[in-house]
Amino acid sequence: MRTNQTYIFKIVLVLLCWVISFLSYGQANPEKQIQSVFDQLVLAYGNAKSPPKLLVIHGTGKQALPAKYEPDPKPIIKVDGSLVAIFKTFGKDSLNAIAVVLSHELAHYYSDHTFCSDYAYALKDQSKSLSDVLKSVSKQEKISKETEADQKGFFYAAAAGYSPFDVQSTVLDKIYSEYYYPDSLPGYPTKQQRISIALTAETKAKELYDIFQAGLKFLKEKDYKRAIEAFEEANSYIPFRENFNNMGVARALMALDLKDPEYLEKEYPDRFLYPLESDNASRLKKEIERGINYSKQEQILDLLKVAKFNFQEAIRLDPGYTKSFINLACVYDLMENSEAAIGTIKELPSEKQKTREALRILAIAYFHAKREKEAEEIWNKLDLK
């Protein structure tokens, strides 16, 4: 009897803890939720520019504006803390709605749109300076910048793992109603025009994101030519680090395919797998092959040169993008510049140099630089005996 009571008590205790956790989740700190979405988006933008500061404003009621980007004196994105409560009515799309708002503001920042500071839904004359700046900008230019911010905002929100498509119109309606904005404001697109701008941008962003995903599919299928074409098309509208990285990977692997199937090291072939890594996700490796026919050498070199440029561009956009450093090191080694490959890995922070991928290319480069002892030590550490 006592055992049964103890068992029942434990069940009740577990259920009570679960209920408390559930209620705590439902009442999660809005600032933490917004900050989490913001951080994920900044990671997706992957830009060399330091991100703007995020300030969540708490008060007794809603702020005058749901969100706004202010470029001066220091870049900052201000968000009304009540947005989380407002967007909870979206159910499973609540975080997607927040991502749409924040990504739009980040797009203004990363695109250097200095006059856009209110998520482009509506303007209330909160300050004379802001009003004066907006009046100096043509309505057509405002539409152009909003279209660009919408398009990039959708794309990067999707790249960050959210589902921004199909929620924008509802978001606009909700913001206009909750913040009591009129459908028409002087010198600014009407609500219907704003919805039309968003839908046009959404269609294009979705098309570009689908093209990017198709590129990843072609890359996985080793259809490198079509993968390059897909990434280049997406990049022509929205250049970003993953596109450059993946184009470089496709070109490097295409160059490897042109080489004759003669392994440099037949006894330990696993040691000479280049850790070329696409983004997102599927890591692609290819064995080192030697014995290049002269007729193919120029084509291989051209592919590797462009791949090198692709990886350098990805790094320029985001100097902390480890994948492209490792991929660039692979290309340098394939171009028989092993010292440059070693130097590229040494540019990484010490903890990144210790990753398995970084150590693999470092060992290969050491071997080709006639530093066999150092290469052997790494291979033993990686258990590639």
C-alpha positions as CSV (number, residue, x, y, z in Angstrom):
1,M,0.0,0.0,0.0
2,R,2.8,2.4,1.0
3,T,4.6,1.5,-2.3
4,N,1.5,2.4,-4.3
5,Q,1.2,5.7,-2.5
6,T,4.8,6.6,-3.2
7,Y,4.3,5.7,-6.8
8,I,1.2,7.8,-7.2
9,F,3.0,10.7,-5.4
10,K,5.9,10.5,-7.9
11,I,3.4,10.6,-10.9
12,V,1.6,13.6,-9.4
13,L,5.0,15.3,-8.8
14,V,6.1,14.7,-12.4
15,L,2.8,16.0,-13.8
16,L,3.0,19.1,-11.6
17,C,6.5,19.8,-12.8
18,W,5.4,19.4,-16.4
19,V,2.5,21.8,-15.9
20,I,4.8,24.4,-14.3
21,S,7.2,24.0,-17.2
22,F,4.4,24.4,-19.7
23,L,3.1,27.5,-18.1
24,S,6.6,29.0,-17.8
25,Y,7.1,28.4,-21.5
26,G,3.9,30.1,-22.3
27,Q,5.0,33.1,-20.2
28,A,8.5,33.1,-21.5
29,N,10.4,36.4,-21.3
30,P,9.5,38.3,-24.5
31,E,12.9,39.8,-24.6
32,K,14.6,36.4,-24.6
33,Q,12.3,35.1,-27.4
34,I,12.9,38.2,-29.6
35,Q,16.7,38.0,-28.9
36,S,16.8,34.4,-29.8
37,V,15.1,35.0,-33.2
38,F,17.3,38.0,-33.7
39,D,20.5,36.1,-33.0
40,Q,19.5,33.3,-35.4
41,L,18.8,35.8,-38.2
42,V,22.1,37.6,-37.7
43,L,23.9,34.2,-38.0
44,A,22.0,33.6,-41.3
45,Y,22.9,37.1,-42.7
46,G,26.6,36.2,-42.0
47,N,27.9,39.7,-42.7
48,A,31.3,41.2,-41.8
49,K,29.4,44.2,-40.3
50,S,28.8,44.0,-36.6
51,P,25.1,43.5,-36.0
52,P,23.1,46.4,-34.7
53,K,22.1,46.5,-31.1
54,L,18.7,45.0,-30.3
55,L,16.6,46.9,-27.8
56,V,13.3,45.4,-26.6
57,I,11.1,48.2,-25.2
58,H,8.9,47.3,-22.3
59,G,6.1,49.5,-21.0
60,T,2.5,49.6,-19.7
61,G,1.1,49.4,-23.3
62,K,2.1,49.1,-26.9
63,Q,4.7,51.5,-28.3
64,A,3.9,53.8,-31.1
65,L,5.8,51.6,-33.6
66,P,6.1,47.8,-33.6
67,A,9.8,47.9,-34.7
68,K,12.2,50.4,-36.2
69,Y,15.8,50.6,-37.3
70,E,17.6,53.7,-36.3
71,P,21.0,54.2,-38.0
72,D,22.2,57.1,-35.8
73,P,24.1,57.7,-33.6
74,K,24.7,54.0,-33.4
75,P,22.8,51.4,-35.4
76,I,20.0,50.0,-33.2
77,I,16.8,48.0,-33.9
78,K,14.0,48.8,-31.4
79,V,11.2,46.4,-30.9
80,D,8.0,46.7,-29.0
81,G,8.0,44.0,-26.3
82,S,4.3,43.5,-26.7
83,L,4.9,42.1,-30.2
84,V,5.4,38.6,-28.7
85,A,1.9,38.8,-27.1
86,I,0.4,40.1,-30.3
87,F,2.0,37.4,-32.5
88,K,1.0,34.6,-30.1
89,T,-2.3,34.7,-31.8
90,F,-0.5,33.3,-34.8
91,G,-0.1,30.0,-33.0
92,K,2.6,27.9,-34.6
93,D,3.6,30.8,-36.9
94,S,4.3,33.2,-34.0
95,L,8.0,33.0,-34.2
96,N,7.8,33.1,-38.0
97,A,5.9,36.4,-37.7
98,I,8.6,37.8,-35.4
99,A,11.3,36.6,-37.8
100,V,9.6,38.5,-40.7
101,V,9.6,41.8,-38.7
102,L,13.2,41.4,-37.5
103,S,14.6,40.2,-40.7
104,H,13.1,43.1,-42.6
105,E,14.8,45.6,-40.2
106,L,18.1,43.7,-40.5
107,A,17.8,43.9,-44.3
108,H,17.5,47.7,-44.0
109,Y,20.6,47.7,-41.8
110,Y,22.8,45.4,-43.9
111,S,21.6,47.2,-47.1
112,D,22.5,50.6,-45.7
113,H,19.0,52.0,-45.9
114,T,19.5,54.9,-43.6
115,F,16.0,56.4,-44.0
116,C,14.0,53.2,-43.2
117,S,13.3,53.1,-39.5
118,D,9.8,51.8,-38.9
119,Y,9.4,48.4,-40.5
120,A,7.7,50.2,-43.4
121,Y,4.2,49.5,-42.3
122,A,3.2,53.0,-41.3
123,L,4.7,56.3,-40.1
124,K,3.6,58.5,-37.3
125,D,5.3,61.8,-37.0
126,Q,7.1,61.0,-33.8
127,S,10.1,63.3,-34.5
128,K,10.5,66.2,-36.9
129,S,13.9,65.0,-38.0
130,L,12.6,61.6,-39.1
131,S,9.7,63.2,-40.9
132,D,12.0,65.6,-42.7
133,V,14.2,62.8,-43.8
134,L,11.3,60.8,-45.2
135,K,9.9,63.8,-47.0
136,S,13.2,64.2,-48.8
137,V,13.0,60.7,-50.2
138,S,10.7,60.0,-53.2
139,K,7.8,57.7,-52.8
140,Q,9.2,55.5,-55.6
141,E,12.5,55.2,-53.8
142,K,10.7,54.2,-50.6
143,I,8.9,51.5,-52.5
144,S,12.2,50.3,-54.0
145,K,13.9,50.1,-50.7
146,E,10.9,48.4,-49.0
147,T,10.8,45.8,-51.8
148,E,14.5,45.1,-51.4
149,A,14.2,44.8,-47.6
150,D,11.1,42.5,-48.0
151,Q,12.9,40.3,-50.5
152,K,16.1,39.9,-48.5
153,G,14.1,39.7,-45.2
154,F,12.1,36.7,-46.5
155,F,15.1,35.0,-48.0
156,Y,17.3,35.3,-44.9
157,A,14.4,34.4,-42.5
158,A,14.0,31.2,-44.5
159,A,17.8,30.6,-44.5
160,A,17.7,31.0,-40.7
161,G,15.2,28.1,-40.5
162,Y,12.0,30.0,-40.2
163,S,8.9,29.8,-42.4
164,P,8.3,33.4,-43.4
165,F,6.3,32.7,-46.6
166,D,2.5,33.1,-46.5
167,V,2.4,35.0,-43.1
168,Q,3.4,38.5,-44.3
169,S,-0.1,39.7,-45.3
170,T,-1.5,38.5,-41.9
171,V,1.4,40.3,-40.2
172,L,0.6,43.5,-42.0
173,D,-3.1,43.3,-41.2
174,K,-2.3,42.6,-37.5
175,I,0.1,45.5,-37.2
176,Y,-2.2,48.0,-38.9
177,S,-5.1,46.9,-36.6
178,E,-3.2,46.6,-33.3
179,Y,-1.4,49.9,-33.8
180,Y,-4.4,51.7,-35.2
181,Y,-2.7,52.9,-38.4
182,P,-4.8,54.4,-41.1
183,D,-4.8,52.6,-44.5
184,S,-3.3,55.7,-46.1
185,L,-0.5,58.0,-45.0
186,P,0.8,61.1,-46.9
187,G,3.9,60.3,-49.0
188,Y,3.9,56.7,-48.1
189,P,2.5,53.5,-49.8
190,T,-1.0,52.7,-48.8
191,K,-1.7,49.6,-46.8
192,Q,-2.9,47.8,-50.0
193,Q,0.2,49.0,-51.9
194,R,2.4,47.8,-48.9
195,I,0.7,44.4,-49.1
196,S,1.3,44.2,-52.8
197,I,5.0,45.1,-52.4
198,A,5.3,42.4,-49.8
199,L,3.6,39.7,-51.9
200,T,5.7,40.6,-54.9
201,A,8.9,40.4,-52.8
202,E,7.7,37.2,-51.2
203,T,7.2,35.5,-54.6
204,K,10.7,36.4,-55.7
205,A,12.3,35.5,-52.4
206,K,10.6,32.1,-52.4
207,E,11.7,31.5,-56.0
208,L,15.3,32.3,-55.1
209,Y,15.2,30.1,-52.0
210,D,13.8,27.2,-54.1
211,I,16.7,27.8,-56.6
212,F,19.2,27.7,-53.7
213,Q,17.6,24.4,-52.4
214,A,17.8,23.0,-55.9
215,G,21.5,23.9,-56.0
216,L,22.0,21.9,-52.8
217,K,20.2,19.0,-54.4
218,F,22.3,19.1,-57.6
219,L,25.4,19.3,-55.4
220,K,24.4,16.2,-53.5
221,E,23.7,14.4,-56.7
222,K,27.2,15.5,-58.0
223,D,25.6,17.4,-60.9
224,Y,28.1,20.2,-60.4
225,K,27.4,22.2,-63.5
226,R,23.7,22.6,-62.7
227,A,24.5,23.3,-59.0
228,I,26.8,26.2,-60.0
229,E,24.1,27.6,-62.4
230,A,21.5,27.5,-59.5
231,F,23.8,29.1,-57.0
232,E,24.9,31.8,-59.5
233,E,21.3,32.6,-60.3
234,A,20.3,33.0,-56.6
235,N,23.5,35.0,-56.0
236,S,22.8,37.4,-58.8
237,Y,19.9,38.7,-56.7
238,I,21.0,38.1,-53.1
239,P,24.7,37.5,-52.8
240,F,25.4,35.7,-49.5
241,R,28.2,33.6,-48.0
242,E,26.5,30.2,-48.4
243,N,26.0,30.8,-52.2
244,F,29.7,31.7,-52.7
245,N,30.8,28.8,-50.5
246,N,28.7,26.2,-52.4
247,M,29.7,27.5,-55.8
248,G,33.4,27.1,-54.7
249,V,32.7,23.5,-53.5
250,A,31.0,22.6,-56.8
251,R,33.9,24.0,-58.8
252,A,36.5,22.3,-56.6
253,L,34.7,18.9,-56.9
254,M,34.3,19.4,-60.7
255,A,38.1,20.0,-60.9
256,L,38.7,16.8,-59.0
257,D,36.4,14.9,-61.4
258,L,38.6,15.9,-64.3
259,K,41.7,14.4,-62.7
260,D,42.9,10.9,-63.7
261,P,42.0,8.2,-61.1
262,E,45.5,7.6,-59.7
263,Y,45.7,8.0,-56.0
264,L,48.7,9.7,-54.5
265,E,48.7,7.3,-51.6
266,K,47.2,3.8,-52.3
267,E,48.1,2.3,-49.0
268,Y,46.2,4.9,-46.9
269,P,43.6,6.4,-49.3
270,D,41.3,7.6,-46.4
271,R,44.0,10.0,-45.3
272,F,43.7,12.0,-48.5
273,L,40.0,12.9,-48.5
274,Y,39.6,16.6,-48.9
275,P,37.1,17.9,-46.3
276,L,35.3,20.1,-48.8
277,E,32.1,21.2,-47.1
278,S,29.0,22.7,-48.6
279,D,26.4,24.7,-46.7
280,N,23.9,23.6,-45.6
281,A,24.7,20.3,-44.3
282,S,25.9,17.6,-46.6
283,R,29.7,17.3,-46.5
284,L,31.2,16.3,-49.8
285,K,34.6,14.6,-50.0
286,K,36.6,13.5,-52.9
287,E,39.8,11.5,-53.1
288,I,43.0,13.3,-54.2
289,E,43.9,12.2,-57.6
290,R,47.1,12.8,-59.5
291,G,48.4,12.2,-63.0
292,I,46.8,15.2,-64.7
293,N,46.6,15.2,-68.5
294,Y,48.0,18.3,-70.0
295,S,44.8,18.8,-72.0
296,K,42.8,19.1,-68.8
297,Q,45.2,21.0,-66.7
298,E,44.2,24.5,-67.8
299,Q,40.5,23.7,-67.2
300,I,41.2,22.3,-63.8
301,L,43.3,25.3,-62.9
302,D,40.5,27.7,-64.1
303,L,37.9,25.9,-61.9
304,L,40.2,26.1,-58.9
305,K,40.9,29.8,-59.4
306,V,37.2,30.6,-59.5
307,A,36.6,28.3,-56.5
308,K,39.3,30.2,-54.6
309,F,37.6,33.5,-55.4
310,N,34.2,32.1,-54.3
311,F,35.6,31.1,-50.9
312,Q,37.4,34.4,-50.5
313,E,34.2,36.2,-51.2
314,A,32.3,34.1,-48.6
315,I,35.1,35.0,-46.1
316,R,34.9,38.7,-47.0
317,L,31.2,38.7,-46.3
318,D,31.8,36.8,-43.0
319,P,35.4,36.7,-41.7
320,G,34.2,34.1,-39.1
321,Y,32.9,31.6,-41.6
322,T,35.0,28.6,-40.8
323,K,33.7,26.4,-43.6
324,S,35.1,28.6,-46.3
325,F,38.5,28.8,-44.6
326,I,38.7,25.0,-44.6
327,N,37.5,24.9,-48.2
328,L,39.9,27.6,-49.3
329,A,42.8,25.6,-47.7
330,C,41.7,22.6,-49.8
331,V,41.8,24.6,-53.0
332,Y,45.2,26.0,-52.2
333,D,46.5,22.5,-51.7
334,L,44.9,21.3,-54.9
335,M,46.7,24.2,-56.7
336,E,49.9,22.8,-55.2
337,N,50.4,25.8,-52.8
338,S,50.5,23.8,-49.6
339,E,52.1,26.5,-47.6
340,A,49.1,28.8,-48.4
341,A,46.8,26.0,-47.3
342,I,48.6,25.7,-44.0
343,G,48.6,29.5,-43.5
344,T,44.8,29.6,-44.2
345,I,44.1,27.1,-41.4
346,K,46.4,28.9,-39.1
347,E,44.3,32.1,-39.6
348,L,41.4,30.3,-37.8
349,P,40.9,30.7,-34.0
350,S,42.8,28.0,-32.1
351,E,39.7,26.1,-31.2
352,K,38.6,26.0,-34.9
353,Q,42.0,24.7,-35.9
354,K,41.3,21.6,-33.8
355,T,38.2,20.5,-35.6
356,R,38.4,17.3,-37.5
357,E,37.9,19.0,-40.9
358,A,40.6,21.6,-40.2
359,L,43.1,18.9,-39.0
360,R,42.4,16.7,-42.1
361,I,43.3,19.4,-44.6
362,L,46.2,20.5,-42.4
363,A,47.7,16.9,-42.5
364,I,47.3,16.7,-46.3
365,A,49.0,20.1,-46.7
366,Y,51.8,19.1,-44.3
367,F,52.4,16.0,-46.3
368,H,52.6,17.9,-49.6
369,A,54.9,20.4,-48.0
370,K,57.3,17.6,-47.2
371,R,56.5,17.8,-43.5
372,E,55.5,14.1,-43.2
373,K,56.2,13.8,-39.5
374,E,53.6,16.5,-38.7
375,A,51.2,15.0,-41.1
376,E,51.6,11.6,-39.5
377,E,51.0,12.9,-36.0
378,I,47.7,14.4,-37.1
379,W,46.6,11.3,-39.0
380,N,47.4,9.2,-35.9
381,K,45.4,11.6,-33.8
382,L,42.5,11.3,-36.2
383,D,42.9,7.5,-36.1
384,L,43.6,7.3,-39.9
385,K,46.4,4.8,-39.6
